[in-house]
Amino acid sequence: MDDLNHRLVKLELLYMEQDDVVQVLNRVVHQQQIQIGQLEKQLQHVAQQIKKTEDEKSAEEVEPLPPHY
């Protein structure tokens, strides 16, 4: 019976450790998801800036040079 109790206690301890690990990993994944969302927003902003710059540059190229050049 002592052996059964010992095994049960050992299993309970292992379960609690695993539960702690799962909770820590869950927090890490949640934080990473927040970071990914922020990075996606930054990437969209940079992409918009690049597109705006390219559009401005192409608009400048479309205008012909004045005849005196």
Secondary structure, DSSP 8 states (H G I E B T S, - for coil): -HHHHHHHHHHHHHHHHHHHHHHHHHHHHHHHHHHHHHHHHHHHHHHHHHHHHHHHHHHHHHS---TT-
